[in-house]
Amino acid sequence: MSAGGPRPLDGVRVLDLARLYPGPFCSMLLADFGADVLCVEDRRYEGEPSMPSAMRGKRHACLDLKRPEGREIFLALVDRADVLLEGFRPGVTERLGIGYEALRARNRRLVYCSVTGYGQTGPWRDLVGHDLNYVAMAGLLDQTGSGPDAPPAIPGTQLADVAGGGMQAALGILLALHARERTGEGQHVDVSMTDGVMGMMGYATTFWWMAGQKLERGRSMLTGRYPWYRTYRCADGRYLSIGAVERRFWTVLCGHFGRPAWAPLQHDEALLAEMHAFFEARFGSKSRDAWFEELRPLAVCVAPVLDVEEAFESEHARARGLVAEVEVDGRRQKLLGVPLKLSATPGRVERRPPRFGEHTDEVLRELGHPPAAIAALRAKGVV
């Protein structure tokens, strides 16, 4: 964690109603850079698992929005908020009386961000789904795997949740806040995780639209068609990645392995089987780390395939602050660090993940509720 100091979003108030990973990931980014994020949840979700890293830096209040008293408290929070983030299915917030138009009528400066699988409009909007479904609908899953006859390979992390949803939401919120500085008014940010993933499909769509070529799974440059962009199993059973895309890197690699004649034949289809067999045999003759140490000085775009422990225990992760620590119930808890680096106003991890409803009384006091009123609300089950 870095020392205290100003952060870009100091003073920005965020109400977070989003429970599944894309929303909390977005509000985590905002909190890391200074936003006061208040998560609001119904008591029925108490005890359900959450990702601690995504909850760090925030406050948490328990509030029943279906009760008139709970809704009034929530609307008072809306009046003071800059951003509202929600991840309900389309139409739910309208039924609760807290849809965009209703809240805009109270607070015209409010930036209202909705994160859903397929967006607020379109024929897919009411489909339910999870990350796997969104990358499937976006065309990405079809491109991931060892070959056209092999099944699609499921990505090892939530690409739609994080890149297609959480990051898009954070960007949209920041753009809307910036626009508000000129117009004085907020707006609705409609984030579709599927749309976000489709926006990442530039490589495949370029071939399709400009060359009339539909890329087959496992048969494109990005999925191992060529020996210079591929992973190789080494003698110890671990893997090495080679990304020698540019001719200069490929030339050095060929020279190092005694095959300089292959340098100008980088895309020769007739040689693919021979080149694959050669490099598979050579890389299979030494351990992963031995190959990395040998090839690292040559600048041929080589990297070991690290597991999660190796990646986050690496010297690089420590040097870049990619692991943060906070105190949780008297012990040190590791969390993901802040990956984005700003020189003058850096982000930082300040708060441990909150306990469910931990800041409810604090928030009510900020709204002017005296202790007796808070006790009465608690007795009714509103908070």
C-alpha positions in Angstrom: 0.0 0.0 0.0 1.2 3.5 -0.8 1.3 6.4 1.6 -1.8 8.6 1.9 -2.3 11.4 -0.4 -4.9 12.8 -2.9 -6.6 10.5 -5.3 -8.5 11.3 -8.5 -11.9 10.3 -7.2 -11.8 11.8 -3.7 -15.2 13.2 -2.9 -17.1 11.1 -5.4 -19.9 9.2 -3.8 -20.9 5.8 -5.3 -24.0 3.7 -4.4 -23.3 0.1 -5.3 -26.3 -2.2 -5.7 -24.5 -4.7 -7.9 -23.8 -8.1 -6.3 -22.2 -10.3 -8.9 -18.5 -9.9 -9.8 -18.6 -7.3 -12.6 -20.2 -4.6 -10.5 -18.1 -5.0 -7.4 -15.0 -5.2 -9.6 -16.0 -1.8 -11.1 -16.6 -0.2 -7.8 -13.4 -1.7 -6.4 -11.5 0.2 -9.1 -13.3 3.4 -8.2 -12.7 2.9 -4.5 -9.0 2.3 -5.1 -8.8 5.8 -6.6 -10.7 7.6 -3.8 -14.4 7.1 -4.4 -16.5 6.6 -1.2 -18.3 3.4 -2.2 -21.3 2.3 -0.2 -22.6 -1.2 -1.0 -26.3 -1.6 -0.2 -27.7 -5.1 0.2 -30.8 -6.8 1.5 -30.5 -9.0 4.6 -31.4 -12.1 2.6 -27.9 -12.0 1.0 -26.1 -12.2 4.3 -23.7 -15.1 4.5 -23.4 -15.5 0.8 -19.8 -15.8 -0.5 -18.1 -12.8 -2.0 -14.6 -12.1 -3.4 -12.7 -10.2 -0.7 -10.5 -8.3 -3.1 -13.5 -6.9 -4.9 -15.0 -5.6 -1.6 -11.9 -3.9 -0.2 -12.0 -0.2 0.3 -15.8 0.0 0.6 -18.5 0.5 3.2 -21.5 -1.8 3.5 -25.0 -1.2 4.7 -28.0 -3.5 5.0 -31.2 -2.1 3.7 -34.5 -3.5 2.6 -35.5 -1.5 -0.5 -38.9 -3.2 -0.6 -40.0 -1.6 2.7 -41.2 2.0 2.4 -38.8 3.1 5.2 -35.9 1.4 3.4 -36.8 3.0 0.1 -36.9 6.5 1.7 -33.5 6.0 3.3 -32.2 4.8 -0.1 -33.6 7.8 -1.9 -32.0 10.1 0.7 -28.7 8.4 -0.2 -29.4 8.9 -3.9 -29.9 12.7 -3.4 -26.3 12.9 -2.1 -24.8 10.4 -4.6 -22.7 11.0 -7.8 -22.9 7.5 -9.1 -25.3 4.6 -8.8 -24.2 1.1 -10.0 -26.6 -1.7 -10.4 -26.5 -5.2 -11.8 -30.1 -6.3 -11.8 -31.8 -7.9 -14.8 -33.5 -5.3 -17.1 -36.7 -4.0 -15.6 -36.1 -4.9 -12.0 -35.0 -1.5 -10.8 -38.1 0.1 -12.5 -40.3 -2.4 -10.5 -38.6 -1.3 -7.3 -39.2 2.3 -8.2 -35.4 3.1 -8.4 -35.0 3.0 -12.2 -33.0 5.6 -14.1 -35.8 7.9 -14.9 -37.2 7.9 -11.4 -33.8 8.7 -9.8 -32.9 11.2 -12.5 -36.0 13.2 -11.5 -34.6 13.5 -8.0 -30.9 14.0 -8.9 -30.1 15.2 -12.4 -26.4 15.0 -11.8 -26.6 11.2 -11.0 -24.5 8.9 -13.2 -26.6 5.7 -13.3 -24.7 2.6 -14.5 -26.4 -0.7 -15.3 -24.3 -3.8 -15.9 -26.1 -6.8 -17.4 -25.2 -9.7 -19.6 -26.8 -8.4 -22.8 -27.7 -4.8 -22.2 -31.0 -2.8 -21.6 -32.2 -3.2 -25.2 -32.1 -5.8 -28.0 -33.6 -9.3 -28.4 -31.2 -10.9 -26.0 -31.8 -8.5 -23.1 -33.9 -10.8 -21.0 -31.6 -13.9 -21.3 -30.0 -15.0 -18.0 -26.4 -16.1 -18.1 -22.9 -16.1 -16.7 -19.4 -15.4 -18.0 -19.3 -18.6 -20.1 -22.5 -17.7 -21.9 -21.4 -14.2 -22.7 -18.1 -15.2 -24.2 -20.0 -17.8 -26.1 -22.4 -15.3 -27.6 -19.6 -12.8 -28.4 -17.8 -15.3 -30.7 -14.7 -15.5 -28.4 -15.4 -19.0 -27.1 -15.5 -20.3 -30.7 -12.0 -19.0 -31.2 -10.5 -20.6 -28.1 -9.2 -24.2 -28.3 -6.7 -26.5 -29.9 -8.5 -27.1 -33.2 -11.8 -27.0 -35.1 -12.7 -30.6 -34.1 -11.8 -30.0 -30.4 -14.3 -28.5 -28.0 -14.0 -24.8 -27.2 -11.7 -24.2 -24.3 -13.2 -22.4 -21.3 -11.0 -19.4 -20.3 -9.5 -19.6 -16.9 -10.8 -16.3 -15.7 -13.9 -14.2 -16.1 -13.2 -12.3 -19.3 -16.8 -11.1 -19.7 -17.2 -10.2 -16.0 -13.9 -8.3 -15.7 -12.9 -7.0 -19.1 -16.3 -6.9 -20.8 -18.3 -5.7 -17.7 -16.4 -4.3 -14.8 -13.7 -2.4 -16.8 -16.3 -1.1 -19.3 -18.5 0.1 -16.4 -15.6 1.9 -14.8 -14.7 3.6 -18.0 -18.3 4.5 -18.8 -18.7 6.0 -15.3 -15.6 8.1 -15.6 -16.6 9.3 -19.1 -20.1 10.3 -17.8 -18.5 12.1 -14.8 -16.3 14.0 -17.1 -19.2 14.9 -19.4 -21.1 16.1 -16.3 -18.4 18.7 -15.7 -19.4 20.3 -19.0 -23.2 19.7 -19.0 -24.0 19.7 -15.3 -26.1 16.5 -15.8 -25.6 12.8 -15.4 -26.7 10.1 -17.8 -27.4 6.4 -18.1 -24.4 4.1 -18.7 -25.7 0.9 -20.3 -23.0 -1.9 -20.0 -23.5 -5.2 -21.7 -20.8 -7.8 -20.8 -21.4 -9.5 -24.2 -21.0 -6.2 -26.0 -17.8 -5.6 -24.1 -16.4 -8.9 -25.2 -17.5 -8.4 -28.8 -15.5 -5.1 -28.6 -12.4 -7.2 -28.0 -12.8 -9.3 -31.1 -10.9 -7.0 -33.5 -8.5 -9.6 -34.8 -11.2 -12.1 -35.9 -13.5 -9.4 -37.3 -10.7 -7.8 -39.3 -10.1 -11.1 -41.1 -13.8 -11.6 -41.6 -14.8 -8.2 -42.9 -11.6 -7.2 -44.8 -10.3 -10.5 -46.1 -13.5 -12.5 -46.2 -11.8 -15.2 -44.1 -13.6 -16.9 -41.1 -10.9 -18.0 -38.6 -11.2 -21.6 -37.4 -10.7 -22.5 -33.7 -7.1 -23.4 -33.1 -6.1 -22.4 -36.7 -5.3 -18.7 -36.3 -2.2 -16.9 -35.3 -3.5 -16.2 -31.9 -4.5 -19.8 -31.2 -1.3 -21.7 -32.0 -1.4 -22.2 -35.8 2.2 -21.1 -36.2 5.3 -22.3 -34.2 6.3 -18.7 -33.4 3.1 -18.0 -31.3 2.5 -21.1 -29.3 3.1 -22.9 -26.0 5.4 -25.8 -25.7 5.6 -28.6 -23.1 9.0 -28.9 -21.6 10.9 -31.8 -20.0 9.5 -31.1 -16.5 5.9 -31.1 -17.7 5.6 -27.4 -17.5 5.1 -25.0 -20.4 6.9 -22.2 -22.2 5.2 -19.5 -24.3 6.8 -18.2 -27.5 5.4 -15.0 -29.1 8.0 -14.3 -31.8 5.5 -12.5 -34.1 7.7 -9.9 -35.7 10.2 -11.2 -38.2 13.2 -9.9 -36.2 12.2 -12.1 -33.2 11.5 -15.1 -35.4 14.9 -14.7 -37.2 16.8 -14.7 -33.9 14.9 -17.8 -32.7 15.6 -19.7 -35.9 19.3 -18.7 -35.7 19.6 -19.8 -32.1 18.2 -23.2 -33.0 20.3 -23.7 -36.0 17.6 -23.2 -38.6 18.4 -19.8 -40.2 16.9 -20.9 -43.5 13.4 -20.8 -41.8 13.7 -17.1 -41.1 12.1 -15.9 -44.4 9.6 -18.8 -44.3 7.7 -17.7 -41.2 4.2 -18.2 -42.8 5.1 -21.1 -45.1 2.1 -23.5 -44.7 4.1 -26.4 -46.3 6.6 -26.2 -43.5 4.2 -26.0 -40.6 4.2 -29.6 -39.6 8.0 -29.9 -39.8 8.5 -26.7 -37.8 6.0 -27.7 -35.1 7.6 -31.2 -34.7 11.1 -29.6 -34.5 10.3 -27.1 -31.8 8.2 -29.5 -29.8 11.1 -31.9 -29.7 13.7 -29.2 -28.8 11.6 -27.6 -26.1 10.8 -31.1 -24.7 14.5 -31.6 -24.0 15.0 -29.2 -21.1 13.0 -27.8 -18.2 10.8 -24.7 -18.6 13.0 -22.5 -16.4 16.2 -23.7 -18.2 14.7 -22.6 -21.5 13.6 -19.3 -20.1 17.1 -18.6 -18.8 18.6 -19.5 -22.1 16.3 -17.6 -24.3 15.6 -14.6 -22.1 18.7 -12.6 -23.1 17.9 -13.1 -26.8 14.7 -10.9 -26.7 12.6 -13.4 -28.7 9.3 -12.8 -26.7 9.6 -15.8 -24.4 7.9 -16.4 -21.0 7.3 -19.3 -18.7 3.6 -20.3 -18.2 3.4 -19.5 -14.5 0.7 -20.8 -12.2 -1.1 -18.4 -9.9 1.2 -18.9 -7.0 4.3 -18.4 -9.1 2.9 -15.3 -10.7 1.9 -13.5 -7.5 5.0 -14.6 -5.6 7.3 -13.3 -8.3 9.7 -10.5 -7.9 7.8 -8.6 -10.5 4.5 -8.8 -8.6 6.3 -7.6 -5.4 8.1 -4.8 -7.2 4.9 -3.6 -8.9 2.7 -3.8 -5.7 0.3 -6.4 -7.3 -0.3 -7.9 -3.9 -1.7 -5.8 -1.1 -2.2 -6.7 2.6 -4.8 -5.5 5.0 -5.6 -6.5 8.6 -8.7 -8.7 8.9 -9.7 -9.8 12.4 -6.1 -9.5 13.8 -4.3 -11.2 10.9 -2.8 -10.0 7.6 -4.9 -10.8 4.6 -3.5 -10.7 1.1 -5.6 -9.1 -1.6 -5.1 -8.1 -5.2 -3.1 -4.9 -5.5 -3.9 -1.9 -7.7 -2.7 -2.7 -11.2 -3.1 0.8 -12.7 -0.2 3.2 -11.8 -0.6 7.0 -11.7 2.5 9.0 -10.8 0.8 11.9 -9.0 -2.5 10.5 -7.6 -1.9 6.8 -7.3 -4.6 4.4 -6.1 -4.2 2.4 -2.9 -5.9 -0.3 -0.8 -7.0 1.4 2.4 -9.9 -0.5 3.9 -10.3 -4.2 4.5 -13.4 -5.8 3.0 -16.4 -4.8 5.2 -18.5 -7.2 7.2 -22.1 -7.5 6.1 -24.0 -4.4 7.2 -21.0 -3.1 9.1 -21.6 0.6 8.3 -25.4 0.7 8.4 -25.5 2.7 11.6 -22.7 5.0 10.4 -24.6 5.8 7.2 -27.9 6.4 9.0 -26.1 8.8 11.4 -24.7 10.7 8.4 -28.3 11.1 7.1 -29.3 12.6 10.5 -31.1 9.6 12.1 -30.8 9.7 15.9 -30.0 6.5 17.8 -33.6 5.8 18.8 -34.7 6.0 15.2 -32.0 3.6 14.1 -32.9 1.1 16.8 -36.6 1.3 15.6 -35.6 0.7 12.0 -33.5 -2.3 13.1 -36.4 -3.7 15.2 -38.7 -3.5 12.1 -36.1 -5.3 10.0 -35.7 -2.4 7.6 -31.9 -2.3 8.3 
